[in-house]
Amino acid sequence: MHLRHRGRAPGRGRTGMTAAQAAGGPHDHLVTFSVTTGSLWLRVLLVAGLLLVAAFALLRPFLTEQPRLAVELVTWAAAGAGLLGLLLTEGIDLPQQVALLLLIALAVPVTVTRARQPRLLAVTRHVRGVAPWVLALALVASGVEFGRAWLGGTDAAPVLLHTGLVIALVGLSWFTICRPRTRLATISVQTLVWVLATAVVAGTAHVAVLSSAG
């Protein structure tokens, strides 16, 4: 009995050491790996959403008709990317109240594209009429953030870029529900959205570079 006990003791000792090691160093690395991997996938989703919305904005003038499902997908992608942009950044160059308004503004096109009831359809006509102005305002506001990020110091660049991207997503999302009535208005809206979508692509590339460098 005594020999058997001694024969088991080293095994138990080795098992105890292995468990301690697994609960020690490797466990910490496992947690770090999981958090890092989760953050990486969220950033991949963010980049994919940004590029999807920008691509739709750039290609829409060349498409004769967009299915309702495709428009809904783009509005959802813009809303999701905007939420991820706020979650993944270390800060935002806006007051919290304004950030909340941006999230509400991102939800409006989703609601408009899903409207089916006659009462809601009547309201959506007025919302669509405001869409070009929201697009123009988003272009100006995001342009200020992008300009500060690209022309200023690099320390605040990530915050400014994420802020500019979220604001730009609002404009691109509202562009999906925009219905210009005149040819001049159509050309003006397309020009604005091309500039905004190009800035989004450039900003997304800059964010990706900063993330990989960090």
LUMTORBA-49101 format. One record per residue: x, y, z of N, C-alpha, C, O in turn. Coordinates in steps of 0.05 Angstrom, whole numbers, padded with zeros to 5 digits, always signed. Example, Ala and Ser with C-alpha at 12.3 -4.5 7.8 and 13.67 -1.06 7.14 Angstrom:
2
+00264-00114+00156+00246-00090+00156+00264-00066+00156+00285-00066+00169
+00257-00045+00142+00273-00021+00143+00258+00001+00157+00268+00023+00161
end
This chain:
214
+00017-00024+00000+00000+00000+00000+00017+00025+00000+00011+00045-00013
+00039+00023+00016+00057+00047+00017+00071+00051-00010+00074+00074-00018
+00078+00030-00023+00092+00033-00049+00073+00043-00070+00080+00060-00086
+00049+00033-00069+00029+00043-00089+00024+00072-00084+00021+00088-00103
+00023+00080-00059+00019+00108-00054+00042+00125-00064+00037+00147-00076
+00066+00115-00061+00089+00130-00071+00089+00130-00102+00098+00149-00114
+00079+00108-00113+00078+00108-00143+00058+00127-00154+00062+00138-00176
+00037+00133-00139+00017+00151-00148+00025+00180-00143+00017+00199-00157
+00041+00184-00122+00047+00211-00114+00061+00227-00136+00053+00250-00141
+00082+00215-00149+00094+00231-00171+00075+00237-00193+00075+00259-00204
+00057+00218-00199+00037+00223-00220+00019+00247-00212+00013+00264-00228
+00011+00245-00186-00006+00267-00177+00010+00293-00177-00001+00314-00183
+00035+00291-00169+00051+00316-00169+00054+00327-00197+00051+00351-00201
+00059+00309-00216+00062+00319-00243+00035+00330-00254+00034+00350-00267
+00014+00316-00246-00013+00326-00255-00018+00353-00242-00029+00371-00255
-00011+00356-00216-00015+00381-00203+00001+00403-00216-00009+00426-00219
+00026+00397-00223+00042+00417-00236+00031+00425-00263+00031+00448-00271
+00021+00405-00278+00010+00410-00304-00015+00428-00302-00019+00446-00318
-00032+00421-00282-00056+00438-00278-00049+00466-00270-00061+00485-00278
-00028+00468-00253-00020+00495-00244-00009+00511-00268-00014+00535-00270
+00007+00497-00284+00017+00511-00308-00005+00519-00327-00005+00541-00338
-00024+00501-00330-00047+00507-00348-00063+00530-00337-00074+00547-00353
-00066+00531-00310-00081+00552-00298-00065+00578-00296-00076+00599-00290
-00039+00575-00300-00021+00599-00297-00016+00613-00323-00034+00626-00334
+00008+00609-00333+00016+00624-00357-00001+00618-00381-00011+00637-00393
-00005+00593-00390-00020+00587-00414-00049+00598-00412-00060+00607-00432
-00061+00597-00388-00088+00607-00386-00090+00637-00392-00108+00646-00405
-00070+00652-00382-00070+00680-00387-00067+00686-00417-00081+00704-00428
-00050+00671-00430-00047+00674-00459-00073+00667-00474-00079+00679-00494
-00087+00647-00464-00111+00638-00477-00132+00661-00475-00146+00666-00495
-00135+00674-00452-00154+00695-00449-00146+00719-00467-00164+00730-00481
-00121+00725-00468-00112+00747-00485-00117+00740-00514-00125+00758-00530
-00112+00716-00522-00117+00708-00550-00146+00710-00557-00153+00719-00579
-00164+00702-00539-00192+00703-00545-00202+00732-00548-00216+00738-00566
-00193+00749-00529-00201+00777-00531-00190+00790-00556-00205+00805-00570
-00165+00785-00562-00153+00796-00586-00167+00786-00612-00172+00802-00630
-00173+00760-00612-00186+00749-00635-00214+00761-00639-00223+00767-00661
-00229+00764-00617-00256+00775-00618-00255+00804-00628-00271+00812-00645
-00236+00819-00618-00233+00847-00628-00225+00848-00657-00234+00865-00672
-00208+00829-00665-00200+00828-00693-00224+00823-00712-00227+00835-00732
-00241+00804-00704-00264+00797-00721-00284+00821-00722-00296+00826-00742
-00286+00835-00700-00304+00859-00700-00293+00880-00718-00308+00894-00732
-00267+00883-00719-00255+00903-00737-00258+00894-00766-00261+00911-00784
-00256+00868-00771-00261+00858-00798-00289+00864-00807-00294+00872-00829
-00308+00860-00789-00336+00866-00795-00340+00896-00800-00355+00904-00817
-00326+00912-00784-00328+00941-00788-00318+00949-00815-00331+00964-00830
-00295+00939-00823-00283+00946-00849-00301+00935-00872-00306+00950-00891
-00312+00911-00869-00330+00900-00889-00355+00917-00892-00364+00922-00914
-00367+00925-00869-00391+00942-00871-00385+00969-00884-00401+00978-00900
-00363+00981-00877-00356+01007-00888-00352+01005-00919-00362+01021-00934
-00338+00984-00927-00333+00981-00956-00358+00974-00971-00362+00982-00994
-00376+00958-00959-00401+00951-00972-00418+00976-00976-00429+00979-00998
-00421+00992-00956-00437+01017-00959-00425+01036-00979-00439+01048-00995
-00398+01039-00978-00385+01056-00997-00387+01046-01026-00392+01062-01044
-00385+01020-01029-00387+01008-01056-00415+01012-01067-00418+01018-01091
-00436+01009-01051-00463+01013-01060-00467+01042-01068-00480+01048-01088
-00456+01061-01053-00459+01089-01059-00445+01096-01086-00455+01112-01101
-00422+01084-01090-00407+01090-01115-00420+01077-01140-00419+01088-01161
-00432+01054-01136-00444+01039-01159-00473+01045-01164-00483+01039-01186
-00487+01056-01145-00516+01060-01147-00524+01076-01172-00543+01069-01185
-00509+01098-01179-00518+01113-01203-00517+01097-01228-00530+01104-01248
-00501+01075-01229-00499+01059-01253-00518+01036-01253-00520+01021-01273
-00533+01033-01232-00553+01011-01230-00581+01022-01237-00589+01043-01226
-00594+01008-01254-00621+01018-01263-00641+01017-01240-00657+01035-01236
-00641+00995-01225-00660+00992-01203-00648+00974-01182-00635+00954-01187
-00652+00982-01157-00641+00968-01134-00664+00953-01120-00684+00965-01113
-00661+00927-01116-00681+00912-01102-00684+00923-01073-00665+00932-01061
-00708+00922-01063-00713+00932-01036-00696+00917-01015-00686+00929-00996
-00692+00891-01020-00676+00875-01001-00647+00885-01000-00635+00886-00979
-00636+00893-01024-00608+00903-01025-00606+00929-01010-00586+00934-00996
-00626+00947-01013-00625+00973-01000-00627+00969-00970-00613+00982-00954
-00645+00950-00961-00647+00944-00932-00621+00934-00921-00612+00941-00899
-00607+00916-00937-00582+00905-00928-00561+00927-00924-00546+00927-00905
-00560+00946-00942-00541+00968-00940-00547+00986-00916-00529+00994-00902
-00572+00991-00911-00579+01008-00888-00572+00993-00862-00563+01006-00843
-00577+00967-00861-00569+00952-00837-00539+00951-00834-00529+00953-00812
-00525+00948-00857-00495+00948-00855-00485+00975-00845-00466+00975-00829
-00497+00997-00854-00488+01023-00845-00493+01026-00815-00476+01036-00800
-00517+01018-00806-00523+01020-00777-00505+01002-00761-00495+01011-00740
-00500+00978-00770-00482+00960-00755-00453+00970-00755-00440+00969-00734
-00443+00980-00777-00416+00991-00778-00414+01016-00761-00393+01020-00749
-00435+01032-00761-00434+01056-00744-00432+01049-00714-00418+01061-00699
-00448+01029-00706-00447+01020-00678-00419+01008-00671-00409+01014-00650
-00408+00992-00689-00382+00980-00685-00361+01002-00684-00342+01001-00668
-00364+01022-00701-00345+01044-00701-00344+01059-00674-00323+01068-00665
-00367+01061-00661-00369+01074-00635-00358+01056-00613-00347+01066-00593
-00362+01030-00616-00354+01011-00595-00323+01006-00596-00311+01003-00575
-00312+01006-00619-00284+00998-00622-00264+01021-00618-00240+01017-00615
-00274+01045-00619-00256+01068-00616-00251+01074-00587-00268+01068-00570
-00228+01085-00581-00221+01093-00553-00235+01118-00545-00235+01125-00521
-00247+01132-00563-00261+01157-00557-00274+01167-00582-00269+01157-00604
-00289+01188-00579-00302+01200-00603-00301+01231-00600-00304+01241-00577
-00297+01244-00621-00293+01273-00621-00320+01288-00621-00323+01307-00636
-00338+01278-00606-00365+01290-00605-00376+01286-00576-00368+01267-00563
-00394+01303-00568-00408+01298-00542-00425+01273-00544-00432+01264-00566
-00430+01261-00521-00445+01236-00520-00473+01240-00532-00484+01222-00544
-00485+01263-00527-00512+01268-00538-00512+01268-00568-00531+01258-00581
-00491+01279-00580-00489+01278-00610-00484+01250-00620-00495+01243-00641
-00468+01234-00606-00464+01207-00613-00490+01191-00613-00495+01174-00630
-00507+01196-00593-00533+01183-00592-00550+01192-00616-00565+01175-00627
-00549+01217-00623-00564+01227-00646-00555+01213-00672-00571+01208-00690
-00529+01208-00674-00518+01194-00697-00530+01166-00699-00537+01157-00721
-00532+01152-00677-00543+01125-00677-00573+01126-00685-00582+01109-00700
-00587+01146-00675-00615+01149-00683-00617+01155-00713-00635+01144-00727
-00599+01172-00723-00600+01179-00751-00593+01154-00768-00604+01152-00790
-00577+01136-00759-00571+01112-00773-00595+01093-00774-00598+01077-00792
-00611+01095-00753-00635+01077-00752-00658+01086-00770-00675+01071-00777
-00658+01112-00777-00680+01123-00793-00682+01110-00820-00704+01101-00828
-00660+01108-00836-00663+01094-00862-00671+01065-00860-00685+01055-00878
-00663+01052-00839-00672+01024-00835-00703+01023-00832-00716+01006-00844
-00713+01042-00817-00742+01043-00813-00757+01051-00838-00778+01040-00845
-00745+01069-00853-00758+01078-00878-00759+01056-00899-00780+01052-00911
-00738+01041-00902-00737+01019-00922-00756+00996-00914-00764+00981-00931
-00762+00994-00888-00780+00972-00880-00809+00981-00877-00826+00965-00869
-00814+01006-00882-00841+01016-00879-00860+01004-00899-00854+01003-00923
-00882+00994-00890-00902+00982-00907-00930+00994-00903-00947+00994-00922
-00935+01004-00880-00962+01014-00874-00966+01041-00887-00947+01056-00890
-00991+01047-00896-00996+01072-00909-00989+01097-00893-00978+01116-00904
-00994+01096-00867-00987+01120-00851-00957+01124-00850-00947+01147-00852
-00942+01102-00848-00912+01105-00848-00902+01114-00875-00883+01129-00876
-00914+01104-00896-00906+01112-00923-00909+01142-00927-00893+01154-00941
-00930+01153-00916-00934+01182-00918-00912+01198-00904-00903+01219-00913
-00903+01187-00881-00882+01200-00866-00855+01197-00881-00839+01216-00882
-00851+01174-00893-00825+01169-00907-00821+01188-00930-00798+01194-00938
-00843+01197-00943-00840+01216-00965-00826+01242-00955-00809+01253-00969
-00834+01251-00932-00821+01275-00921-00792+01270-00912-00775+01287-00916
-00788+01246-00902-00760+01239-00894-00742+01237-00918-00719+01246-00917
-00752+01226-00940-00736+01224-00964-00729+01252-00975-00707+01256-00986
-00747+01271-00971-00742+01298-00980-00719+01312-00965-00706+01330-00975
-00715+01303-00940-00694+01315-00923-00667+01301-00928-00646+01312-00921
-00667+01278-00940-00643+01262-00944-00620+01276-00957-00597+01274-00947
-00624+01292-00979-00601+01306-00991-00588+01325-00972-00563+01329-00973
-00603+01338-00954-00591+01357-00935-00575+01342-00914-00554+01352-00905
-00585+01319-00906-00570+01303-00886-00544+01293-00899-00523+01293-00886
-00545+01286-00924-00521+01278-00939-00500+01300-00940-00477+01296-00935
-00510+01324-00947-00491+01347-00949-00479+01354-00922-00456+01360-00920
-00496+01353-00901-00486+01359-00874-00465+01339-00865-00445+01345-00852
-00471+01313-00871-00452+01292-00863-00426+01295-00878-00405+01289-00867
-00427+01303-00903-00402+01307-00919-00385+01329-00906-00361+01326-00903
-00397+01351-00899-00382+01373-00887-00371+01365-00860-00347+01369-00854
-00387+01353-00843-00378+01346-00816-00357+01324-00816-00337+01327-00802
-00361+01304-00832-00340+01283-00834-00315+01293-00847-00293+01285-00840
-00318+01312-00866-00294+01324-00879-00277+01339-00859-00252+01338-00861
-00289+01352-00840-00274+01366-00819-00258+01346-00803-00235+01350-00797
-00271+01323-00795-00257+01303-00779-00234+01290-00795-00213+01286-00784
-00240+01283-00820-00219+01271-00836-00196+01290-00840-00172+01282-00839
-00202+01315-00846-00181+01335-00850-00164+01338-00825-00139+01341-00827
-00176+01339-00802-00160+01341-00777-00143+01317-00773-00121+01319-00762
-00154+01293-00780-00138+01268-00777-00114+01267-00796-00093+01258-00788
-00118+01276-00820-00097+01273-00841-00077+01296-00840-00054+01293-00848
-00086+01319-00831-00068+01342-00831-00057+01348-00804-00037+01363-00801
-00069+01337-00783-00059+01342-00756-00040+01321-00746-00028+01307-00762
-00037+01319-00720-00019+01299-00709-00031+01271-00710-00054+01267-00715
-00013+01251-00706-00021+01223-00708-00033+01212-00682-00046+01192-00683
-00029+01226-00660-00040+01216-00634-00070+01215-00634-00082+01195-00624
-00083+01235-00644-00112+01236-00644-00124+01225-00669-00149+01226-00672
-00108+01216-00688-00118+01206-00714-00139+01184-00711-00160+01185-00724
-00134+01163-00695-00155+01142-00693-00182+01152-00684-00202+01144-00696
-00182+01169-00664-00208+01179-00654-00222+01196-00676-00246+01194-00680
-00206+01213-00689-00218+01231-00709-00228+01215-00733-00249+01221-00745
-00213+01194-00741-00221+01178-00764-00246+01162-00758-00265+01162-00774
-00248+01150-00734-00273+01136-00727-00297+01155-00726-00319+01148-00734
-00292+01179-00715-00314+01198-00714-00323+01206-00742-00347+01206-00748
-00303+01211-00760-00310+01218-00787-00324+01195-00802-00343+01200-00818
-00316+01171-00797-00329+01148-00810-00358+01144-00801-00375+01138-00817
-00363+01147-00775-00390+01144-00765-00408+01166-00777-00431+01160-00785
-00398+01191-00778-00414+01212-00790-00419+01207-00819-00441+01211-00830
-00398+01198-00833-00401+01192-00862-00421+01170-00867-00435+01170-00887
-00422+01150-00849-00441+01128-00852-00470+01138-00850-00487+01128-00864
-00474+01158-00834-00501+01170-00833-00509+01182-00860-00531+01177-00870
-00490+01196-00872-00496+01208-00899-00500+01187-00920-00519+01189-00936
-00484+01166-00920-00486+01145-00941-00512+01129-00936-00524+01120-00955
-00519+01125-00911-00544+01110-00905-00568+01126-00914-00586+01114-00926
-00568+01152-00910-00591+01168-00919-00591+01170-00949-00612+01175-00961
-00568+01167-00962-00568+01168-00991-00584+01145-01003-00595+01147-01025
-00586+01122-00989-00601+01100-00999-00631+01106-01001-00645+01094-01017
-00641+01125-00985-00669+01131-00986-00674+01158-01001-00696+01168-01001
-00653+01169-01012-00655+01195-01026-00667+01191-01054-00659+01173-01069
-00686+01208-01060-00699+01207-01086-00700+01235-01099-00721+01248-01097
-00679+01244-01111-00679+01271-01123-00700+01273-01145-00705+01253-01160
-00713+01296-01147-00735+01299-01166-00727+01312-01192-00740+01309-01213
-00705+01327-01192-00695+01340-01216-00668+01329-01224-00654+01317-01208
-00661+01334-01249-00635+01324-01259-00612+01338-01245-00592+01326-01238
-00615+01364-01240-00594+01379-01226-00590+01369-01198-00568+01366-01189
-00612+01363-01184-00610+01352-01157-00597+01325-01158-00582+01318-01140
-00604+01309-01178-00591+01282-01180-00561+01284-01184-00546+01269-01171
-00552+01302-01201-00524+01305-01206-00510+01315-01181-00488+01306-01174
-00523+01334-01167-00511+01345-01143-00508+01323-01121-00488+01321-01108
-00529+01308-01118-00529+01286-01097-00507+01266-01104-00493+01257-01087
-00506+01258-01130-00486+01238-01138-00457+01248-01133-00440+01233-01125
-00453+01274-01139-00427+01285-01134-00419+01285-01105-00397+01277-01097
-00438+01292-01088-00433+01292-01059-00428+01264-01049-00409+01260-01033
-00443+01245-01059-00440+01218-01048-00414+01205-01058-00402+01189-01044
-00406+01212-01082-00380+01201-01092-00357+01211-01075-00339+01196-01068
-00358+01237-01069-00337+01248-01052-00337+01235-01025-00316+01228-01014
-00361+01232-01013-00363+01221-00987-00355+01191-00986-00340+01182-00968
-00363+01176-01006-00356+01148-01008-00326+01144-01012-00313+01126-01000
-00313+01161-01028-00284+01160-01032-00270+01166-01006-00250+01153-00999
-00280+01186-00991-00268+01192-00965-00270+01169-00945-00253+01164-00929
-00293+01155-00947-00297+01132-00929-00277+01110-00936-00266+01097-00918
-00273+01104-00961-00253+01084-00969-00225+01092-00959-00211+01075-00949
-00218+01117-00963-00191+01126-00954-00189+01125-00924-00169+01116-00913
-00210+01133-00910-00210+01132-00881-00209+01104-00870-00195+01098-00850
-00223+01086-00883-00223+01057-00875-00195+01046-00879-00185+01031-00862
-00182+01052-00901-00155+01043-00905-00135+01054-00884-00118+01039-00875
-00139+01079-00877-00122+01091-00856-00126+01077-00829-00107+01072-00815
-00151+01072-00822-00157+01058-00797-00145+01030-00797-00134+01022-00776
-00147+01016-00819-00135+00989-00821-00105+00990-00817-00094+00973-00804
-00092+01010-00829-00063+01013-00826-00056+01018-00797-00037+01007-00786
-00070+01036-00784-00065+01043-00756-00070+01019-00738-00055+01015-00718
-00090+01003-00744-00097+00980-00727-00075+00959-00730-00067+00947-00710
-00065+00954-00754-00044+00935-00758-00018+00944-00746-00002+00928-00736
-00013+00970-00746+00012+00981-00735+00011+00980-00704+00031+00976-00691
-00014+00983-00694-00016+00982-00665-00016+00954-00654-00018+00949-00630
end
